[in-house]
Every structure is written in C-alpha cells, then in structure tokens.
Amino acid sequence: MNNITIRSEEEKDFREVENLIRESFWNVYRPGCLEHYVIHVLRDDPAFVKELDFVMERGGRIIGQNMFVKTVIKTDDGGEVPVLTMGPICITPPLKRQGFGKKILDYSLEKAKEMGFGAVLFEGNIDFYGKSGFDAAYKFGIRYNDMPEDEDTSFFLCKELKEGYLKGVKGAYQTPKGYLVDEKEAEEFDKNFPPKEKLKLPGQLF
C-alpha cells in the first residue's frame, strides 16, 4: 500500500477515470457497460457531490475512484430523509482483491461523515461492503425504490454515518435520476474509446 495517494478528481482526470471505469465494468453486469457514461453524466448533475469525488493514485497513475450523489428516502408518513448513494466505485482490474478498494471506500466514507451526511445507501455485495460497516437496508426499515417488501433486496445496502440517523425511519429509497442513462446515448459515448468486444456471459444481470 506504499506510494498510494487519494485526492479529489480534477477535470484533467476525467477521460482517464472514465476509461478506468470502462475497463473495470466491461462485460460484468451486461455485455459492454454503461458505468463510464454514468459518471460522465453525473458530474454535471446538481445532486453530484463534487467534494466527495475521489481518485486513488499509485506511482502517478490513477488506479481507483469513488464518488457520491445526494438522494432521499421518501418516508411512509410523507416526509423525506436526505441520504447519499455511492458509485461507480472501482479499482483497476489487475489490482482487485488486494485491499485497494477498501482503502478508498473507507477514506471516502470518512470524508462523507466529516461533511455531515447521515447515511449511505446503494447496491453492492455484502461480502465486500460488510467489512466497511454496511448491512442490508431492510434491517433499517428502508425499501429499494418501490419493490415489494417480500422480494429479495439483499443487494441493497446501508451504512449510517451518524449513529441512529435512520432510527424510526420507514420508507423507500429513491434512485437518483442521473443514474438512469439512455443506452443509445451511452453507445455513442463509448465510440470515443478503444474498441472492445461485448460478450454475453453467465452471471450478468442484463
């Protein structure tokens, strides 16, 4: 972990970060990926938290990134509770499963806490994110969008940054609209990058 720096993303980093995300997510959840276009769009979204947009460098090269977006829980009594969501978050594929992801995750969560945010909710693997204090969101009384309570939402995770922030809260998390990108626009954006083969693989979600 020597020679590691975590800093704010700068405009000069944008294409390098987008390419990093593309390499990390390509053919993982679908043939090709959308995540590099998602961050491209989100940077201009009012909900994007510029102060929580980080890159990790090793030897002067960007090897990882994480970012946050503001959203709300719509409570069952008609109110709203401000929260954060997170991602895309990634580490360059050759360095995955070596502790770099947890390092940038824990760093960025601490910065979000310092800024006064109360909780982070997002979709992820509990086996990894549980090591940084995340748990299933349903345990906090939070549903994933408007999915029925009896459906499996174990992929939907939550971490309180302020202890007790979600105590007594019951409601539905709202996915920020900035994540819902147009696939045709994403295809056009992807033409700015080196060609890669799209593959339909076992375990993909889409």
C-alpha positions in Angstrom: 0.0 0.0 0.0 3.0 2.3 -0.2 3.1 5.1 -2.7 -0.7 5.5 -2.6 -2.4 8.9 -2.8 -6.2 9.6 -2.6 -7.2 13.0 -3.8 -10.1 14.9 -5.4 -10.8 14.2 -9.1 -9.8 17.0 -11.4 -11.0 17.9 -14.8 -7.8 16.7 -16.3 -8.5 13.2 -14.9 -12.0 12.8 -16.5 -11.1 10.7 -19.5 -8.6 8.6 -17.6 -11.2 7.9 -14.9 -13.9 7.1 -17.5 -11.5 4.6 -19.2 -10.7 3.0 -15.8 -14.4 2.6 -15.0 -15.0 1.1 -18.5 -12.2 -1.4 -18.1 -13.4 -2.4 -14.6 -17.1 -2.9 -15.5 -16.8 -4.1 -19.1 -19.0 -7.3 -19.6 -19.5 -7.6 -15.8 -23.2 -6.8 -15.4 -24.2 -6.7 -19.1 -22.4 -7.0 -22.5 -20.2 -3.9 -22.5 -21.1 -1.4 -19.8 -22.8 1.9 -19.0 -20.9 3.0 -15.9 -18.3 5.2 -17.7 -21.1 7.1 -19.3 -23.0 7.3 -16.0 -20.1 9.2 -14.3 -19.7 11.4 -17.4 -23.3 12.5 -17.0 -23.4 12.6 -13.2 -20.5 15.2 -12.9 -23.0 17.8 -14.3 -25.9 16.7 -12.1 -27.0 19.0 -9.3 -27.1 16.0 -6.9 -23.4 15.1 -7.6 -21.2 15.9 -4.5 -18.0 17.3 -6.0 -16.3 17.3 -2.6 -16.7 13.5 -2.5 -15.4 12.7 -5.9 -12.1 10.9 -5.3 -9.3 9.1 -7.3 -6.6 6.9 -6.0 -3.1 7.1 -7.5 -0.2 4.7 -7.3 3.1 5.9 -8.8 1.4 8.8 -10.5 -1.2 6.6 -12.3 -4.9 6.5 -11.4 -5.8 3.0 -10.1 -9.2 3.6 -8.4 -12.1 6.0 -7.9 -15.3 6.6 -5.9 -18.0 9.2 -5.9 -21.3 10.1 -4.2 -24.6 11.6 -5.2 -27.3 13.1 -3.0 -30.8 11.5 -2.8 -33.6 10.9 -0.4 -35.7 8.3 1.4 -39.4 9.0 0.9 -40.9 8.1 4.2 -44.2 6.3 4.6 -45.6 9.3 6.5 -45.0 11.7 3.6 -41.6 13.1 4.6 -38.1 12.9 3.1 -34.8 12.0 4.7 -31.6 13.2 2.9 -29.1 10.4 2.3 -26.2 9.7 -0.1 -25.7 7.0 -2.7 -22.4 5.9 -4.0 -20.6 4.8 -7.2 -19.5 3.8 -9.6 -16.6 2.7 -7.4 -13.8 0.7 -8.9 -10.1 -0.4 -8.8 -8.2 -1.3 -11.9 -8.8 -5.0 -12.7 -5.1 -6.2 -12.1 -5.2 -4.8 -8.6 -8.6 -6.0 -7.4 -8.9 -8.1 -4.2 -5.7 -6.6 -2.8 -7.2 -4.1 -0.3 -7.1 -1.0 -2.5 -10.9 -0.9 -2.9 -11.5 -1.0 0.9 -8.9 1.7 1.3 -10.6 4.3 -1.0 -14.0 3.2 0.3 -13.2 3.8 3.9 -11.4 7.1 3.2 -14.4 8.4 1.2 -16.9 7.3 3.8 -15.0 9.1 6.5 -15.0 12.3 4.3 -18.7 12.0 3.8 -19.1 11.7 7.6 -17.0 14.7 8.2 -19.2 16.7 5.8 -22.2 15.9 8.0 -24.1 13.3 5.8 -26.2 10.9 7.8 -26.2 7.6 5.8 -25.2 6.0 2.5 -27.4 3.5 0.6 -26.5 1.7 -2.6 -26.4 -1.6 -4.4 -23.5 -3.9 -3.6 -22.1 -7.2 -2.4 -22.4 -7.6 1.4 -19.4 -9.9 1.5 -17.2 -6.9 0.5 -19.0 -3.9 1.8 -19.9 -5.5 5.1 -16.3 -5.2 6.0 -16.7 -1.4 6.0 -19.9 -1.4 8.1 -22.6 -1.8 5.6 -25.7 -4.0 6.3 -28.9 -4.9 4.4 -31.0 -1.8 4.1 -34.2 -3.6 5.1 -32.8 -4.0 8.6 -33.1 -0.2 8.8 -36.7 -0.2 7.5 -35.7 1.1 4.1 -37.1 -0.4 0.9 -35.4 -0.3 -2.5 -37.5 2.1 -4.6 -40.9 0.6 -4.7 -40.1 -3.1 -4.7 -42.4 -5.2 -2.5 -41.1 -5.9 1.0 -41.3 -9.7 0.3 -38.8 -9.6 -2.6 -35.1 -10.3 -2.1 -33.3 -7.0 -1.7 -30.2 -8.3 0.0 -28.2 -6.5 -2.7 -29.4 -3.1 -1.3 -27.1 -2.0 1.4 -27.0 0.8 4.1 -24.4 2.3 6.4 -25.2 5.0 8.9 -22.6 7.7 9.1 -24.4 9.2 12.1 -25.4 6.6 14.7 -29.2 6.4 14.9 -29.7 8.7 11.8 -32.3 6.2 10.4 -33.9 5.2 13.7 -37.7 5.2 13.3 -37.4 5.9 9.6 -39.5 3.7 7.3 -39.8 4.3 3.6 -38.5 3.9 0.1 -35.1 4.9 -1.2 -35.2 6.9 -4.5 -32.6 6.1 -7.2 -31.2 9.4 -8.4 -32.4 10.1 -12.0 -28.8 10.7 -13.1 -28.1 7.0 -12.9 -30.9 6.2 -15.4 -28.9 6.9 -18.6 -30.1 6.4 -22.2 -28.5 3.3 -23.6 -28.3 4.7 -27.1 -26.5 7.8 -25.9 -24.1 5.6 -23.9 -23.4 3.6 -27.1 -22.5 6.8 -28.9 -20.3 7.9 -26.0 -18.5 4.6 -26.0 -17.3 5.2 -29.6 -14.8 7.7 -28.1 -12.9 4.8 -26.5 -10.8 2.0 -28.0 -13.0 -0.8 -29.4 -13.8 -3.7 -27.0 -15.8 -6.8 -27.7 -19.2 -7.1 -25.9 -19.8 -10.6 -24.6 -22.9 -12.2 -23.1 -21.5 -14.0 -20.0 -23.0 -16.2 -17.2 -24.0 -14.2 -14.2 -24.7 -10.9 -16.0 -27.8 -9.1 -14.8 -28.9 -7.5 -18.1 
